[in-house]
């Protein structure tokens, strides 16, 4: 058996790939748990840098995804909020570089 200093590059690569393969399920579970964070109104305000008045207005108008709990408190799933934010993304001008935009005349 070779010592660590005698391992060839391909051996090291094979070991690294096996370690990654073994750890991947645990790493993705941790990422999933982080995505399932549940916010209350104050923590959502902190996350979005908005006021509680803004959050209550958006929930009243049903503009933002939320859950109403049995005690009439509001809850927000981070994953839902992130998707909602993505739908409101306005692309930067640089996002259009190299793309052809067809405009249909009226």
Backbone as XML, in Angstrom:
<?xml version="1.0"?>
<chain id="A" units="angstrom">
  <residue number="1" name="UNK">
    <atom name="N" x="0.840" y="-1.186" z="0.000"/>
    <atom name="CA" x="0.000" y="0.000" z="0.000"/>
    <atom name="C" x="0.887" y="1.252" z="0.000"/>
  </residue>
  <residue number="2" name="UNK">
    <atom name="N" x="0.468" y="2.232" z="-0.778"/>
    <atom name="CA" x="1.244" y="3.468" z="-0.904"/>
    <atom name="C" x="0.976" y="4.384" z="0.285"/>
  </residue>
  <residue number="3" name="UNK">
    <atom name="N" x="1.979" y="5.156" z="0.647"/>
    <atom name="CA" x="1.772" y="6.183" z="1.664"/>
    <atom name="C" x="1.184" y="7.412" z="0.975"/>
  </residue>
  <residue number="4" name="UNK">
    <atom name="N" x="0.704" y="8.343" z="1.764"/>
    <atom name="CA" x="0.072" y="9.545" z="1.206"/>
    <atom name="C" x="1.021" y="10.287" z="0.276"/>
  </residue>
  <residue number="5" name="UNK">
    <atom name="N" x="2.278" y="10.353" z="0.617"/>
    <atom name="CA" x="3.228" y="11.085" z="-0.227"/>
    <atom name="C" x="3.507" y="10.362" z="-1.538"/>
  </residue>
  <residue number="6" name="UNK">
    <atom name="N" x="3.170" y="9.072" z="-1.622"/>
    <atom name="CA" x="3.420" y="8.302" z="-2.837"/>
    <atom name="C" x="2.211" y="8.250" z="-3.774"/>
  </residue>
  <residue number="7" name="UNK">
    <atom name="N" x="1.084" y="8.801" z="-3.350"/>
    <atom name="CA" x="-0.116" y="8.751" z="-4.185"/>
    <atom name="C" x="0.054" y="9.595" z="-5.436"/>
  </residue>
  <residue number="8" name="UNK">
    <atom name="N" x="-0.468" y="9.082" z="-6.522"/>
    <atom name="CA" x="-0.432" y="9.823" z="-7.783"/>
    <atom name="C" x="-1.658" y="10.728" z="-7.859"/>
  </residue>
  <residue number="9" name="UNK">
    <atom name="N" x="-1.600" y="11.678" z="-8.764"/>
    <atom name="CA" x="-2.689" y="12.643" z="-8.940"/>
    <atom name="C" x="-4.021" y="11.942" z="-9.180"/>
  </residue>
  <residue number="10" name="UNK">
    <atom name="N" x="-4.038" y="10.902" z="-10.022"/>
    <atom name="CA" x="-5.294" y="10.201" z="-10.326"/>
    <atom name="C" x="-5.845" y="9.500" z="-9.088"/>
  </residue>
  <residue number="11" name="UNK">
    <atom name="N" x="-4.960" y="9.008" z="-8.210"/>
    <atom name="CA" x="-5.408" y="8.375" z="-6.968"/>
    <atom name="C" x="-6.051" y="9.405" z="-6.041"/>
  </residue>
  <residue number="12" name="UNK">
    <atom name="N" x="-5.403" y="10.551" z="-5.935"/>
    <atom name="CA" x="-5.938" y="11.630" z="-5.096"/>
    <atom name="C" x="-7.289" y="12.083" z="-5.631"/>
  </residue>
  <residue number="13" name="UNK">
    <atom name="N" x="-7.407" y="12.220" z="-6.943"/>
    <atom name="CA" x="-8.662" y="12.632" z="-7.567"/>
    <atom name="C" x="-9.758" y="11.610" z="-7.288"/>
  </residue>
  <residue number="14" name="UNK">
    <atom name="N" x="-9.432" y="10.325" z="-7.383"/>
    <atom name="CA" x="-10.412" y="9.262" z="-7.131"/>
    <atom name="C" x="-10.890" y="9.300" z="-5.681"/>
  </residue>
  <residue number="15" name="UNK">
    <atom name="N" x="-9.972" y="9.526" z="-4.763"/>
    <atom name="CA" x="-10.346" y="9.619" z="-3.345"/>
    <atom name="C" x="-11.248" y="10.831" z="-3.119"/>
  </residue>
  <residue number="16" name="UNK">
    <atom name="N" x="-10.890" y="11.966" z="-3.703"/>
    <atom name="CA" x="-11.682" y="13.190" z="-3.549"/>
    <atom name="C" x="-13.089" y="13.000" z="-4.094"/>
  </residue>
  <residue number="17" name="UNK">
    <atom name="N" x="-13.208" y="12.368" z="-5.253"/>
    <atom name="CA" x="-14.525" y="12.131" z="-5.845"/>
    <atom name="C" x="-15.370" y="11.227" z="-4.959"/>
  </residue>
  <residue number="18" name="UNK">
    <atom name="N" x="-14.749" y="10.219" z="-4.369"/>
    <atom name="CA" x="-15.484" y="9.309" z="-3.491"/>
    <atom name="C" x="-15.954" y="10.040" z="-2.230"/>
  </residue>
  <residue number="19" name="UNK">
    <atom name="N" x="-15.107" y="10.893" z="-1.667"/>
    <atom name="CA" x="-15.485" y="11.667" z="-0.484"/>
    <atom name="C" x="-16.655" y="12.592" z="-0.812"/>
  </residue>
  <residue number="20" name="UNK">
    <atom name="N" x="-16.584" y="13.270" z="-1.949"/>
    <atom name="CA" x="-17.671" y="14.164" z="-2.364"/>
    <atom name="C" x="-18.963" y="13.376" z="-2.530"/>
  </residue>
  <residue number="21" name="UNK">
    <atom name="N" x="-18.877" y="12.218" z="-3.158"/>
    <atom name="CA" x="-20.059" y="11.380" z="-3.374"/>
    <atom name="C" x="-20.684" y="10.969" z="-2.040"/>
  </residue>
  <residue number="22" name="UNK">
    <atom name="N" x="-19.853" y="10.640" z="-1.066"/>
    <atom name="CA" x="-20.358" y="10.233" z="0.245"/>
    <atom name="C" x="-20.959" y="11.404" z="1.030"/>
  </residue>
  <residue number="23" name="UNK">
    <atom name="N" x="-20.400" y="12.594" z="0.872"/>
    <atom name="CA" x="-20.869" y="13.754" z="1.632"/>
    <atom name="C" x="-22.038" y="14.488" z="0.988"/>
  </residue>
  <residue number="24" name="UNK">
    <atom name="N" x="-22.226" y="14.329" z="-0.314"/>
    <atom name="CA" x="-23.237" y="15.087" z="-1.050"/>
    <atom name="C" x="-24.640" y="15.003" z="-0.435"/>
  </residue>
  <residue number="25" name="UNK">
    <atom name="N" x="-25.140" y="13.811" z="-0.062"/>
    <atom name="CA" x="-26.488" y="13.754" z="0.526"/>
    <atom name="C" x="-26.613" y="14.589" z="1.797"/>
  </residue>
  <residue number="26" name="UNK">
    <atom name="N" x="-25.584" y="14.602" z="2.616"/>
    <atom name="CA" x="-25.630" y="15.364" z="3.860"/>
    <atom name="C" x="-25.583" y="16.860" z="3.599"/>
  </residue>
  <residue number="27" name="UNK">
    <atom name="N" x="-24.817" y="17.268" z="2.624"/>
    <atom name="CA" x="-24.719" y="18.685" z="2.290"/>
    <atom name="C" x="-26.016" y="19.200" z="1.698"/>
  </residue>
  <residue number="28" name="UNK">
    <atom name="N" x="-26.662" y="18.414" z="0.842"/>
    <atom name="CA" x="-27.915" y="18.867" z="0.232"/>
    <atom name="C" x="-29.037" y="18.902" z="1.255"/>
  </residue>
  <residue number="29" name="UNK">
    <atom name="N" x="-29.030" y="18.003" z="2.244"/>
    <atom name="CA" x="-30.041" y="18.035" z="3.301"/>
    <atom name="C" x="-29.919" y="19.319" z="4.107"/>
  </residue>
  <residue number="30" name="UNK">
    <atom name="N" x="-28.693" y="19.721" z="4.386"/>
    <atom name="CA" x="-28.475" y="20.954" z="5.133"/>
    <atom name="C" x="-28.976" y="22.149" z="4.334"/>
  </residue>
  <residue number="31" name="UNK">
    <atom name="N" x="-28.717" y="22.166" z="3.046"/>
    <atom name="CA" x="-29.187" y="23.257" z="2.187"/>
    <atom name="C" x="-30.708" y="23.290" z="2.155"/>
  </residue>
  <residue number="32" name="UNK">
    <atom name="N" x="-31.350" y="22.108" z="2.086"/>
    <atom name="CA" x="-32.813" y="22.048" z="2.086"/>
    <atom name="C" x="-33.376" y="22.601" z="3.383"/>
  </residue>
  <residue number="33" name="UNK">
    <atom name="N" x="-32.751" y="22.280" z="4.506"/>
    <atom name="CA" x="-33.227" y="22.784" z="5.796"/>
    <atom name="C" x="-33.098" y="24.297" z="5.847"/>
  </residue>
  <residue number="34" name="UNK">
    <atom name="N" x="-32.033" y="24.838" z="5.296"/>
    <atom name="CA" x="-31.861" y="26.284" z="5.294"/>
    <atom name="C" x="-32.923" y="26.949" z="4.428"/>
  </residue>
  <residue number="35" name="UNK">
    <atom name="N" x="-33.306" y="26.313" z="3.341"/>
    <atom name="CA" x="-34.330" y="26.867" z="2.460"/>
    <atom name="C" x="-35.712" y="26.809" z="3.100"/>
  </residue>
  <residue number="36" name="UNK">
    <atom name="N" x="-35.910" y="25.912" z="4.073"/>
    <atom name="CA" x="-37.208" y="25.779" z="4.722"/>
    <atom name="C" x="-37.341" y="26.670" z="5.946"/>
  </residue>
  <residue number="37" name="UNK">
    <atom name="N" x="-36.535" y="27.695" z="6.038"/>
    <atom name="CA" x="-36.636" y="28.634" z="7.149"/>
    <atom name="C" x="-38.014" y="29.273" z="7.132"/>
  </residue>
  <residue number="38" name="UNK">
    <atom name="N" x="-38.613" y="29.385" z="8.308"/>
    <atom name="CA" x="-39.918" y="30.029" z="8.437"/>
    <atom name="C" x="-39.712" y="31.368" z="9.137"/>
  </residue>
  <residue number="39" name="UNK">
    <atom name="N" x="-40.219" y="32.422" z="8.509"/>
    <atom name="CA" x="-40.120" y="33.759" z="9.071"/>
    <atom name="C" x="-41.431" y="34.140" z="9.730"/>
  </residue>
  <residue number="40" name="UNK">
    <atom name="N" x="-41.358" y="34.893" z="10.824"/>
    <atom name="CA" x="-42.513" y="35.613" z="11.323"/>
    <atom name="C" x="-42.396" y="37.030" z="10.749"/>
  </residue>
  <residue number="41" name="UNK">
    <atom name="N" x="-43.320" y="37.904" z="11.101"/>
    <atom name="CA" x="-43.294" y="39.248" z="10.509"/>
    <atom name="C" x="-41.988" y="39.990" z="10.821"/>
  </residue>
  <residue number="42" name="UNK">
    <atom name="N" x="-41.545" y="40.033" z="12.084"/>
    <atom name="CA" x="-40.288" y="40.766" z="12.344"/>
    <atom name="C" x="-39.072" y="40.198" z="11.602"/>
  </residue>
  <residue number="43" name="UNK">
    <atom name="N" x="-38.974" y="38.872" z="11.530"/>
    <atom name="CA" x="-37.802" y="38.306" z="10.843"/>
    <atom name="C" x="-37.893" y="38.509" z="9.334"/>
  </residue>
  <residue number="44" name="UNK">
    <atom name="N" x="-39.109" y="38.507" z="8.774"/>
    <atom name="CA" x="-39.255" y="38.803" z="7.345"/>
    <atom name="C" x="-38.879" y="40.257" z="7.069"/>
  </residue>
  <residue number="45" name="UNK">
    <atom name="N" x="-39.287" y="41.148" z="7.959"/>
    <atom name="CA" x="-38.919" y="42.563" z="7.813"/>
    <atom name="C" x="-37.403" y="42.723" z="7.785"/>
  </residue>
  <residue number="46" name="UNK">
    <atom name="N" x="-36.736" y="42.003" z="8.662"/>
    <atom name="CA" x="-35.276" y="42.068" z="8.705"/>
    <atom name="C" x="-34.669" y="41.494" z="7.427"/>
  </residue>
  <residue number="47" name="UNK">
    <atom name="N" x="-35.224" y="40.377" z="6.950"/>
    <atom name="CA" x="-34.705" y="39.725" z="5.747"/>
    <atom name="C" x="-34.861" y="40.616" z="4.515"/>
  </residue>
  <residue number="48" name="UNK">
    <atom name="N" x="-36.025" y="41.267" z="4.395"/>
    <atom name="CA" x="-36.312" y="42.092" z="3.217"/>
    <atom name="C" x="-35.943" y="43.567" z="3.402"/>
  </residue>
  <residue number="49" name="UNK">
    <atom name="N" x="-35.587" y="43.952" z="4.614"/>
    <atom name="CA" x="-35.276" y="45.355" z="4.920"/>
    <atom name="C" x="-36.484" y="46.250" z="4.628"/>
  </residue>
  <residue number="50" name="UNK">
    <atom name="N" x="-37.633" y="45.833" z="5.168"/>
    <atom name="CA" x="-38.867" y="46.601" z="5.010"/>
    <atom name="C" x="-39.514" y="46.755" z="6.385"/>
  </residue>
  <residue number="51" name="UNK">
    <atom name="N" x="-40.578" y="47.551" z="6.446"/>
    <atom name="CA" x="-41.291" y="47.744" z="7.709"/>
    <atom name="C" x="-42.387" y="46.696" z="7.865"/>
  </residue>
  <residue number="52" name="UNK">
    <atom name="N" x="-42.853" y="46.534" z="9.094"/>
    <atom name="CA" x="-43.956" y="45.596" z="9.332"/>
    <atom name="C" x="-45.228" y="46.104" z="8.653"/>
  </residue>
  <residue number="53" name="UNK">
    <atom name="N" x="-45.378" y="47.416" z="8.548"/>
    <atom name="CA" x="-46.531" y="47.978" z="7.841"/>
    <atom name="C" x="-46.528" y="47.512" z="6.385"/>
  </residue>
  <residue number="54" name="UNK">
    <atom name="N" x="-45.363" y="47.530" z="5.753"/>
    <atom name="CA" x="-45.242" y="47.087" z="4.363"/>
    <atom name="C" x="-45.650" y="45.628" z="4.237"/>
  </residue>
  <residue number="55" name="UNK">
    <atom name="N" x="-45.178" y="44.779" z="5.154"/>
    <atom name="CA" x="-45.511" y="43.349" z="5.117"/>
    <atom name="C" x="-47.012" y="43.152" z="5.283"/>
  </residue>
  <residue number="56" name="UNK">
    <atom name="N" x="-47.619" y="43.829" z="6.245"/>
    <atom name="CA" x="-49.061" y="43.674" z="6.472"/>
    <atom name="C" x="-49.875" y="44.176" z="5.280"/>
  </residue>
  <residue number="57" name="UNK">
    <atom name="N" x="-49.440" y="45.257" z="4.655"/>
    <atom name="CA" x="-50.130" y="45.738" z="3.452"/>
    <atom name="C" x="-50.066" y="44.699" z="2.337"/>
  </residue>
  <residue number="58" name="UNK">
    <atom name="N" x="-48.886" y="44.111" z="2.123"/>
    <atom name="CA" x="-48.728" y="43.112" z="1.049"/>
    <atom name="C" x="-49.546" y="41.856" z="1.320"/>
  </residue>
  <residue number="59" name="UNK">
    <atom name="N" x="-49.640" y="41.448" z="2.579"/>
    <atom name="CA" x="-50.444" y="40.252" z="2.879"/>
    <atom name="C" x="-51.930" y="40.567" z="2.738"/>
  </residue>
  <residue number="60" name="UNK">
    <atom name="N" x="-52.330" y="41.757" z="3.155"/>
    <atom name="CA" x="-53.739" y="42.154" z="3.013"/>
    <atom name="C" x="-54.152" y="42.175" z="1.537"/>
  </residue>
  <residue number="61" name="UNK">
    <atom name="N" x="-53.258" y="42.640" z="0.688"/>
    <atom name="CA" x="-53.530" y="42.690" z="-0.750"/>
    <atom name="C" x="-53.226" y="41.363" z="-1.450"/>
  </residue>
  <residue number="62" name="UNK">
    <atom name="N" x="-52.773" y="40.383" z="-0.670"/>
    <atom name="CA" x="-52.404" y="39.055" z="-1.195"/>
    <atom name="C" x="-51.343" y="39.152" z="-2.298"/>
  </residue>
  <residue number="63" name="UNK">
    <atom name="N" x="-50.396" y="40.049" z="-2.100"/>
    <atom name="CA" x="-49.300" y="40.234" z="-3.057"/>
    <atom name="C" x="-48.082" y="39.400" z="-2.708"/>
  </residue>
  <residue number="64" name="UNK">
    <atom name="N" x="-48.024" y="38.896" z="-1.502"/>
    <atom name="CA" x="-46.849" y="38.172" z="-1.033"/>
    <atom name="C" x="-47.321" y="36.832" z="-0.456"/>
  </residue>
  <residue number="65" name="UNK">
    <atom name="N" x="-46.607" y="35.738" z="-0.734"/>
    <atom name="CA" x="-47.052" y="34.430" z="-0.231"/>
    <atom name="C" x="-46.878" y="34.323" z="1.289"/>
  </residue>
  <residue number="66" name="UNK">
    <atom name="N" x="-47.926" y="33.858" z="1.958"/>
    <atom name="CA" x="-47.864" y="33.739" z="3.416"/>
    <atom name="C" x="-48.800" y="32.643" z="3.904"/>
  </residue>
  <residue number="67" name="UNK">
    <atom name="N" x="-48.646" y="32.302" z="5.173"/>
    <atom name="CA" x="-49.520" y="31.345" z="5.852"/>
    <atom name="C" x="-50.133" y="32.061" z="7.041"/>
  </residue>
  <residue number="68" name="UNK">
    <atom name="N" x="-51.423" y="31.805" z="7.271"/>
    <atom name="CA" x="-52.057" y="32.344" z="8.457"/>
    <atom name="C" x="-52.184" y="31.191" z="9.439"/>
  </residue>
  <residue number="69" name="UNK">
    <atom name="N" x="-51.514" y="31.298" z="10.560"/>
    <atom name="CA" x="-51.519" y="30.241" z="11.563"/>
    <atom name="C" x="-52.785" y="30.327" z="12.411"/>
  </residue>
  <residue number="70" name="UNK">
    <atom name="N" x="-53.064" y="29.271" z="13.160"/>
    <atom name="CA" x="-54.298" y="29.203" z="13.939"/>
    <atom name="C" x="-54.411" y="30.335" z="14.958"/>
  </residue>
  <residue number="71" name="UNK">
    <atom name="N" x="-53.307" y="30.849" z="15.425"/>
    <atom name="CA" x="-53.343" y="31.955" z="16.384"/>
    <atom name="C" x="-53.355" y="33.322" z="15.688"/>
  </residue>
  <residue number="72" name="UNK">
    <atom name="N" x="-53.735" y="33.325" z="14.415"/>
    <atom name="CA" x="-53.853" y="34.533" z="13.586"/>
    <atom name="C" x="-52.511" y="35.224" z="13.319"/>
  </residue>
  <residue number="73" name="UNK">
    <atom name="N" x="-51.436" y="34.530" z="13.604"/>
    <atom name="CA" x="-50.118" y="35.078" z="13.276"/>
    <atom name="C" x="-49.771" y="34.691" z="11.851"/>
  </residue>
  <residue number="74" name="UNK">
    <atom name="N" x="-48.932" y="35.496" z="11.241"/>
    <atom name="CA" x="-48.511" y="35.239" z="9.870"/>
    <atom name="C" x="-47.162" y="34.535" z="9.862"/>
  </residue>
  <residue number="75" name="UNK">
    <atom name="N" x="-46.993" y="33.647" z="8.886"/>
    <atom name="CA" x="-45.726" y="32.943" z="8.705"/>
    <atom name="C" x="-45.379" y="32.967" z="7.228"/>
  </residue>
  <residue number="76" name="UNK">
    <atom name="N" x="-44.093" y="32.982" z="6.945"/>
    <atom name="CA" x="-43.602" y="33.078" z="5.577"/>
    <atom name="C" x="-42.476" y="32.074" z="5.395"/>
  </residue>
  <residue number="77" name="UNK">
    <atom name="N" x="-42.551" y="31.276" z="4.338"/>
    <atom name="CA" x="-41.476" y="30.325" z="4.043"/>
    <atom name="C" x="-40.439" y="31.037" z="3.184"/>
  </residue>
  <residue number="78" name="UNK">
    <atom name="N" x="-39.174" y="30.931" z="3.578"/>
    <atom name="CA" x="-38.084" y="31.601" z="2.862"/>
    <atom name="C" x="-38.067" y="31.218" z="1.391"/>
  </residue>
  <residue number="79" name="UNK">
    <atom name="N" x="-38.274" y="29.949" z="1.107"/>
    <atom name="CA" x="-38.266" y="29.475" z="-0.285"/>
    <atom name="C" x="-39.342" y="30.204" z="-1.099"/>
  </residue>
  <residue number="80" name="UNK">
    <atom name="N" x="-40.543" y="30.363" z="-0.519"/>
    <atom name="CA" x="-41.627" y="31.060" z="-1.219"/>
    <atom name="C" x="-41.291" y="32.536" z="-1.432"/>
  </residue>
  <residue number="81" name="UNK">
    <atom name="N" x="-40.723" y="33.151" z="-0.421"/>
    <atom name="CA" x="-40.361" y="34.568" z="-0.522"/>
    <atom name="C" x="-39.284" y="34.768" z="-1.588"/>
  </residue>
  <residue number="82" name="UNK">
    <atom name="N" x="-38.296" y="33.881" z="-1.614"/>
    <atom name="CA" x="-37.235" y="33.993" z="-2.622"/>
    <atom name="C" x="-37.791" y="33.831" z="-4.037"/>
  </residue>
  <residue number="83" name="UNK">
    <atom name="N" x="-38.736" y="32.898" z="-4.228"/>
    <atom name="CA" x="-39.372" y="32.733" z="-5.548"/>
    <atom name="C" x="-40.165" y="33.981" z="-5.903"/>
  </residue>
  <residue number="84" name="UNK">
    <atom name="N" x="-40.891" y="34.513" z="-4.934"/>
    <atom name="CA" x="-41.681" y="35.719" z="-5.151"/>
    <atom name="C" x="-40.767" y="36.879" z="-5.546"/>
  </residue>
  <residue number="85" name="UNK">
    <atom name="N" x="-39.642" y="37.010" z="-4.864"/>
    <atom name="CA" x="-38.685" y="38.068" z="-5.207"/>
    <atom name="C" x="-38.162" y="37.903" z="-6.629"/>
  </residue>
  <residue number="86" name="UNK">
    <atom name="N" x="-37.876" y="36.670" z="-7.011"/>
    <atom name="CA" x="-37.326" y="36.404" z="-8.348"/>
    <atom name="C" x="-38.316" y="36.821" z="-9.441"/>
  </residue>
  <residue number="87" name="UNK">
    <atom name="N" x="-39.619" y="36.689" z="-9.182"/>
    <atom name="CA" x="-40.615" y="37.084" z="-10.188"/>
    <atom name="C" x="-40.663" y="38.598" z="-10.367"/>
  </residue>
  <residue number="88" name="UNK">
    <atom name="N" x="-40.138" y="39.329" z="-9.407"/>
    <atom name="CA" x="-40.129" y="40.786" z="-9.486"/>
    <atom name="C" x="-38.789" y="41.343" z="-9.943"/>
  </residue>
  <residue number="89" name="UNK">
    <atom name="N" x="-37.904" y="40.462" z="-10.365"/>
    <atom name="CA" x="-36.570" y="40.879" z="-10.801"/>
    <atom name="C" x="-36.665" y="41.653" z="-12.111"/>
  </residue>
  <residue number="90" name="UNK">
    <atom name="N" x="-36.004" y="42.777" z="-12.150"/>
    <atom name="CA" x="-35.911" y="43.570" z="-13.370"/>
    <atom name="C" x="-34.497" y="43.368" z="-13.901"/>
  </residue>
  <residue number="91" name="UNK">
    <atom name="N" x="-34.369" y="42.793" z="-15.102"/>
    <atom name="CA" x="-33.027" y="42.494" z="-15.608"/>
    <atom name="C" x="-32.218" y="43.762" z="-15.859"/>
  </residue>
  <residue number="92" name="UNK">
    <atom name="N" x="-30.939" y="43.656" z="-15.608"/>
    <atom name="CA" x="-30.028" y="44.763" z="-15.877"/>
    <atom name="C" x="-29.853" y="44.909" z="-17.382"/>
  </residue>
  <residue number="93" name="UNK">
    <atom name="N" x="-29.468" y="46.068" z="-17.815"/>
    <atom name="CA" x="-29.258" y="46.317" z="-19.241"/>
    <atom name="C" x="-28.233" y="45.340" z="-19.800"/>
  </residue>
  <residue number="94" name="UNK">
    <atom name="N" x="-27.208" y="45.015" z="-19.021"/>
    <atom name="CA" x="-26.175" y="44.083" z="-19.473"/>
    <atom name="C" x="-26.728" y="42.690" z="-19.729"/>
  </residue>
  <residue number="95" name="UNK">
    <atom name="N" x="-27.864" y="42.329" z="-19.114"/>
    <atom name="CA" x="-28.476" y="41.020" z="-19.346"/>
    <atom name="C" x="-28.936" y="40.874" z="-20.793"/>
  </residue>
  <residue number="96" name="UNK">
    <atom name="N" x="-29.165" y="41.995" z="-21.480"/>
    <atom name="CA" x="-29.664" y="41.952" z="-22.851"/>
    <atom name="C" x="-28.549" y="41.964" z="-23.890"/>
  </residue>
  <residue number="97" name="UNK">
    <atom name="N" x="-27.313" y="42.192" z="-23.471"/>
    <atom name="CA" x="-26.209" y="42.252" z="-24.429"/>
    <atom name="C" x="-26.098" y="40.938" z="-25.180"/>
  </residue>
  <residue number="98" name="UNK">
    <atom name="N" x="-25.958" y="41.038" z="-26.470"/>
    <atom name="CA" x="-25.774" y="39.849" z="-27.296"/>
    <atom name="C" x="-27.066" y="39.120" z="-27.612"/>
  </residue>
  <residue number="99" name="UNK">
    <atom name="N" x="-28.201" y="39.649" z="-27.154"/>
    <atom name="CA" x="-29.484" y="39.015" z="-27.442"/>
    <atom name="C" x="-30.237" y="39.877" z="-28.441"/>
  </residue>
  <residue number="100" name="UNK">
    <atom name="N" x="-30.966" y="39.232" z="-29.291"/>
    <atom name="CA" x="-31.760" y="39.951" z="-30.279"/>
    <atom name="C" x="-33.169" y="40.092" z="-29.731"/>
  </residue>
  <residue number="101" name="UNK">
    <atom name="N" x="-33.670" y="41.309" z="-29.709"/>
    <atom name="CA" x="-35.032" y="41.560" z="-29.261"/>
    <atom name="C" x="-35.875" y="41.892" z="-30.487"/>
  </residue>
  <residue number="102" name="UNK">
    <atom name="N" x="-36.905" y="41.104" z="-30.724"/>
    <atom name="CA" x="-37.801" y="41.356" z="-31.843"/>
    <atom name="C" x="-38.991" y="42.156" z="-31.346"/>
  </residue>
  <residue number="103" name="UNK">
    <atom name="N" x="-39.274" y="43.257" z="-32.006"/>
    <atom name="CA" x="-40.401" y="44.089" z="-31.639"/>
    <atom name="C" x="-41.394" y="44.040" z="-32.783"/>
  </residue>
  <residue number="104" name="UNK">
    <atom name="N" x="-42.615" y="43.680" z="-32.436"/>
    <atom name="CA" x="-43.651" y="43.579" z="-33.458"/>
    <atom name="C" x="-44.337" y="44.937" z="-33.578"/>
  </residue>
  <residue number="105" name="UNK">
    <atom name="N" x="-44.404" y="45.459" z="-34.793"/>
    <atom name="CA" x="-45.044" y="46.759" z="-34.977"/>
    <atom name="C" x="-46.556" y="46.591" z="-34.996"/>
  </residue>
  <residue number="106" name="UNK">
    <atom name="N" x="-47.233" y="47.629" z="-34.540"/>
    <atom name="CA" x="-48.698" y="47.577" z="-34.445"/>
    <atom name="C" x="-49.361" y="47.896" z="-35.746"/>
  </residue>
</chain>
